Every structure is written in structure tokens, then in C-alpha cells.
Amino acid sequence: MEYSHSDAELIEQPIGYWAWAAYKAVVTRTRGALAEKGTTQPQWWVLAQVARADRIKTRAEVSETLSGYLDAGEAVLAEEIDATIAHGWITEDAEGRLSLTPAGKDFFDEVALLQRELWAERHAGVSDEEYLTTLKVLQRFIHNTGGHAWHH
């Protein structure tokens, strides 16, 4: 791969720009691939929360867990949960409990495979050590600037 600058020049590059550019590239690619499957990234998050849960979760629990994801917010998540129900991938009972349908299980499996393929695409040429260092550095930047990520 050809880099944008020499190592000496890269040291002086702004982290904000490069973090934003990486975010934009990854999210754009992910959302485009999901759109080809007929879903959105927030719908995938909802589906994954329901499909991977070790117990049945309520709409409120799923919404609370996901509300910090890329600043989705509760209003967007309510719409996306409704859309996921409308697609027939999950159901909601009178108490707000969300359950996976057989069609939802099939779709989840299909999109989970896509997500694994996208992961491999993003990580091509990046070792686990490099990835771990990158995440630790980004978390240090968040900490150093008084920011908060979902894990705080």
C-alpha cells in the first residue's frame, strides 16, 4: 500500500481528520453492503441484539444498548425497530419483548456472513497486534480529550 505521506510527515498529521476519514470509509462501505441486502445498519444492530441475546430483551433494553451507537438516538432506533418488525424479522409482544422469527434467523445468518466478509476486507494486511494498538491509541485520545465512548 502506498501511504499519503512519509513517516516523518505522518507523525504531524491530525488524528481528527484521519479518524474521521477512516470512520467515513468504513461506515459508507458497511452501509452500502447492508443496503444491497435490503437493510440498514441500525436494523442490523437491532437484529443482532435480538438474535445474539442470551435472554429475551425488551424494546427498551435494545434501544438503551444501541442508543449510543454512532449517535443513533432513541427516535431513530424506534423507527428502525419498527422497520425490523415490519420486515418480519422480529416480533414484539404486548410487554415489548422482542423475538426473532424464522425469517429473521435466516436473514440474520445471511447478514452475519456478510459482516464477517466485511471484517476480513477491512482487516486485510492489518495484524491483530496493529489493530489492538490502533484501538488502544484511539481510546487514549478519547480519554486525553475528556471524551466518552460507549464503554465509559
ABEGO torsion letter per residue (X at the ends): XBBABBAAAAAABBAAAAAAAAAAAAAAAAAAAAAAAGBBAAAAAAAAAAAABABBBBAAAAAAAAAABGGAEAAAAAAAAAAAAAAGABBBBAAGBBBBBAAAAAAAAAAAAAAAAAAAAAABGBBAAAAAAAAAAAAAAAAAAGBBBAAX
